[in-house]
């Protein structure tokens, strides 16, 4: 039989382990961090006009059900714009809807894998889609594709971009946690360069962004939703939650 002290020690270890995998409950280490989300309401954010409560705060996180009723942009944006910064944000795909999707396999150079007939090779898997919007044309993708999150879609697909840019916009490694679990992005924007670290792994490293705007607000992306005519969910719906959003502006 274990002693009371031994049982107490095990319980303490379990509590510490649980705490290590939960929210960081404050800014990352170091000075200069500014909170972009107070955990209570959407102060500092521009809720889409006509949204009707689909972007909301629940249990201390920003919760989105992919059903915004806004007529224009359905994305959630900060009121303030930023230029050079490090952004820390936790995100979680709550669930996937609409059945499996046929998603392509992206090669390290940013192109799609094709078969001997030149057709894209796809795999069937549950999917979701969202992203962290950083500038016009720039976002760190969030999804369930085999390549992993952090990809910079618009630059990878831009045929006018140099090959090294398109390859650099492609994640070097898939670092996503399973659907339902929390993930952490640390995104650095400095000049025309972008680095994305996902769950401690660098997935996009010092990517050059030719023609990128010098500043802009930060957005949480709406994607997909329910088809009003059929009542069916898109396979790329953004059933998302966000928390622990901090920014450190760089000079």
C-alpha positions as CSV (number, residue, x, y, z in Angstrom):
1,X,0.0,0.0,0.0
2,X,1.3,3.4,-0.9
3,X,1.8,6.0,1.8
4,X,-0.3,9.2,2.0
5,X,2.8,11.1,1.1
6,X,3.4,9.0,-2.0
7,X,-0.2,9.5,-3.1
8,X,0.0,13.2,-2.5
9,X,3.2,13.4,-4.6
10,X,1.5,11.6,-7.5
11,X,-1.4,13.9,-7.3
12,X,0.8,17.0,-7.4
13,X,2.7,15.6,-10.4
14,X,-0.6,15.1,-12.2
15,X,-1.7,18.6,-11.5
16,X,1.6,20.0,-12.7
17,X,1.4,17.9,-15.9
18,X,-2.1,19.2,-16.6
19,X,-1.0,22.8,-16.0
20,X,1.8,22.4,-18.5
21,X,-0.6,21.5,-21.3
22,X,-3.2,24.2,-20.5
23,X,-3.3,27.9,-21.3
24,X,-0.3,29.9,-20.4
25,X,-2.4,32.2,-18.3
26,X,-0.4,35.3,-19.2
27,X,2.0,36.7,-21.8
28,X,5.0,34.7,-23.0
29,X,8.3,35.2,-21.2
30,X,10.0,38.6,-21.7
31,X,9.0,42.2,-21.8
32,X,7.0,44.2,-24.3
33,X,4.0,42.0,-24.8
34,X,0.6,43.6,-25.3
35,X,-2.6,41.6,-24.9
36,X,-5.0,41.7,-27.8
37,X,-7.7,39.7,-26.1
38,X,-8.9,40.3,-22.5
39,X,-10.7,36.9,-22.1
40,X,-14.0,38.6,-21.4
41,X,-15.3,40.4,-24.5
42,X,-14.2,41.6,-28.0
43,X,-12.9,45.0,-26.9
44,X,-10.2,46.0,-29.4
45,X,-11.8,43.9,-32.2
46,X,-14.1,44.9,-35.1
47,X,-17.0,42.5,-35.1
48,X,-18.4,42.2,-38.7
49,X,-21.4,44.4,-39.2
50,X,-24.5,42.2,-39.1
51,X,-22.6,39.2,-37.6
52,X,-25.4,38.6,-35.1
53,X,-23.4,37.0,-32.3
54,X,-21.6,34.3,-34.2
55,X,-18.2,35.7,-33.2
56,X,-18.4,35.7,-29.4
57,X,-16.5,35.1,-26.2
58,X,-17.3,31.8,-24.4
59,X,-15.4,30.4,-21.4
60,X,-12.6,32.8,-21.8
61,X,-11.9,32.1,-25.5
62,X,-12.9,33.7,-28.8
63,X,-15.4,31.2,-30.2
64,X,-16.6,31.1,-33.8
65,X,-19.3,28.8,-35.3
66,X,-18.7,29.6,-39.0
67,X,-22.1,31.1,-39.4
68,X,-21.6,34.9,-39.4
69,X,-24.6,36.7,-41.0
70,X,-22.5,39.7,-42.1
71,X,-23.1,40.7,-45.7
72,X,-19.5,41.8,-46.3
73,X,-16.4,40.4,-44.8
74,X,-17.1,37.9,-42.1
75,X,-13.5,38.0,-40.6
76,X,-12.8,39.4,-37.2
77,X,-10.1,42.2,-37.3
78,X,-8.2,44.1,-34.7
79,X,-9.0,47.8,-34.5
80,X,-5.3,48.7,-34.5
81,X,-2.8,48.1,-37.3
82,X,0.7,46.8,-36.8
83,X,3.9,46.8,-38.8
84,X,6.8,44.8,-37.3
85,X,5.9,42.4,-34.5
86,X,5.9,39.0,-32.9
87,X,2.4,37.5,-32.5
88,X,1.6,34.8,-30.0
89,X,-1.8,33.1,-30.5
90,X,-3.4,29.8,-29.4
91,X,-5.9,28.2,-31.7
92,X,-8.1,25.1,-31.8
93,X,-10.3,23.5,-34.5
94,X,-13.3,22.5,-32.5
95,X,-14.5,19.9,-34.9
96,X,-14.8,19.1,-38.6
97,X,-18.0,19.1,-40.6
98,X,-19.4,18.2,-43.9
99,X,-17.8,14.8,-44.3
100,X,-14.3,14.0,-45.7
101,X,-12.8,16.3,-48.3
102,X,-10.4,15.3,-51.1
103,X,-7.4,17.4,-50.3
104,X,-4.2,17.7,-52.4
105,X,-0.7,16.8,-51.4
106,X,1.7,19.8,-51.6
107,X,5.3,19.1,-52.4
108,X,8.3,20.9,-50.8
109,X,8.6,23.3,-53.8
110,X,5.0,24.4,-53.3
111,X,3.6,22.5,-56.3
112,X,0.9,19.8,-56.2
113,X,1.8,16.2,-56.4
114,X,0.4,14.7,-59.7
115,X,-0.1,11.2,-61.1
116,X,1.3,9.9,-64.4
117,X,-1.6,11.5,-66.2
118,X,-0.9,14.9,-64.8
119,X,-3.9,14.9,-62.4
120,X,-3.6,16.1,-58.8
121,X,-3.1,13.3,-56.3
122,X,-5.6,13.8,-53.4
123,X,-6.3,12.0,-50.1
124,X,-9.7,11.9,-48.4
125,X,-9.7,13.2,-44.8
126,X,-11.8,15.4,-42.5
127,X,-11.1,19.0,-43.0
128,X,-11.5,22.5,-41.6
129,X,-10.2,25.9,-42.7
130,X,-9.3,29.2,-41.1
131,X,-6.2,31.3,-40.7
132,X,-4.4,34.3,-39.0
133,X,-4.6,37.3,-41.4
134,X,-1.6,39.5,-41.2
135,X,-1.6,41.8,-44.2
136,X,-3.6,42.1,-47.5
137,X,-2.7,38.8,-49.3
138,X,-0.8,37.4,-46.3
139,X,-2.1,34.8,-43.8
140,X,-0.9,31.8,-41.9
141,X,-3.3,29.0,-42.9
142,X,-5.1,26.8,-40.4
143,X,-6.4,23.6,-41.8
144,X,-6.2,19.7,-41.9
145,X,-4.2,19.3,-45.1
146,X,-1.3,16.8,-45.0
147,X,1.2,19.7,-45.5
148,X,0.2,21.2,-42.1
149,X,-0.8,24.7,-40.9
150,X,1.2,27.8,-41.3
151,X,1.3,27.8,-45.1
152,X,1.1,31.2,-46.9
153,X,-1.5,30.3,-49.6
154,X,-1.4,33.4,-51.7
155,X,2.4,33.5,-52.1
156,X,2.7,29.7,-52.7
157,X,0.1,29.8,-55.5
158,X,1.4,33.0,-57.2
159,X,3.0,32.0,-60.4
160,X,4.7,35.4,-60.6
161,X,6.7,34.7,-57.5
162,X,10.3,33.2,-57.6
163,X,10.5,29.5,-57.0
164,X,12.3,30.1,-53.7
165,X,9.4,32.2,-52.4
166,X,6.8,29.6,-53.4
167,X,8.8,26.9,-51.7
168,X,9.4,29.1,-48.6
169,X,5.6,29.6,-48.3
170,X,5.2,25.9,-47.9
171,X,5.5,24.4,-44.4
172,X,8.8,22.6,-43.8
173,X,7.1,20.2,-41.4
174,X,3.6,19.3,-40.2
175,X,3.4,20.4,-36.6
176,X,-0.3,20.4,-36.0
177,X,-1.9,18.7,-33.0
178,X,-5.0,16.6,-33.6
179,X,-8.4,18.3,-34.2
180,X,-9.9,19.3,-30.8
181,X,-6.5,20.1,-29.2
182,X,-4.9,23.5,-28.8
183,X,-2.0,24.7,-30.9
184,X,0.3,27.7,-30.6
185,X,1.5,30.0,-33.4
186,X,4.4,32.4,-32.9
187,X,4.5,34.6,-36.0
188,X,7.2,37.2,-36.7
189,X,6.6,39.9,-39.3
190,X,9.6,42.2,-39.8
191,X,9.8,44.3,-43.0
192,X,9.1,41.9,-45.9
193,X,10.0,38.8,-43.9
194,X,7.7,36.3,-42.1
195,X,8.5,33.4,-39.8
196,X,5.9,31.0,-38.5
197,X,6.6,28.7,-35.5
198,X,3.9,26.1,-34.7
199,X,4.0,24.2,-31.5
200,X,7.7,25.0,-31.1
201,X,8.6,23.9,-34.7
202,X,9.6,26.4,-37.4
203,X,7.3,25.7,-40.3
204,X,8.0,28.8,-42.4
205,X,11.4,30.4,-42.0
206,X,12.2,34.0,-42.9
207,X,10.0,33.9,-45.9
208,X,10.4,36.9,-48.3
209,X,7.1,38.5,-49.2
210,X,7.7,40.7,-52.3
211,X,5.2,43.6,-52.4
212,X,3.8,43.0,-49.0
213,X,2.0,46.0,-47.4
214,X,4.1,47.7,-44.6
215,X,1.4,47.4,-42.0
216,X,-2.2,46.2,-41.4
217,X,-4.6,44.9,-38.8
218,X,-4.6,41.3,-37.6
219,X,-7.6,39.1,-38.5
220,X,-9.1,35.8,-37.6
221,X,-10.5,34.2,-40.7
222,X,-14.0,33.0,-41.5
223,X,-14.1,30.2,-44.0
224,X,-16.8,27.9,-45.1
225,X,-20.1,27.4,-43.2
226,X,-23.6,26.1,-43.9
227,X,-25.1,26.3,-47.4
228,X,-28.4,28.0,-46.9
229,X,-30.0,26.3,-49.8
230,X,-29.0,22.7,-48.9
231,X,-28.5,23.0,-45.2
232,X,-25.2,21.2,-45.5
233,X,-21.9,22.1,-44.0
234,X,-18.9,23.0,-46.2
235,X,-16.0,20.6,-45.6
236,X,-13.8,23.7,-45.1
237,X,-15.8,25.3,-42.3
238,X,-14.0,27.4,-39.7
239,X,-15.3,26.0,-36.4
240,X,-12.6,27.7,-34.4
241,X,-11.5,29.0,-31.0
242,X,-8.7,31.4,-30.2
243,X,-7.1,32.5,-26.9
244,X,-3.9,33.8,-25.3
245,X,-3.4,36.5,-28.0
246,X,-0.3,38.7,-27.4
247,X,1.7,40.9,-29.6
248,X,5.2,42.4,-29.2
249,X,5.9,45.3,-31.5
250,X,9.4,45.4,-33.0
251,X,11.4,48.5,-33.9
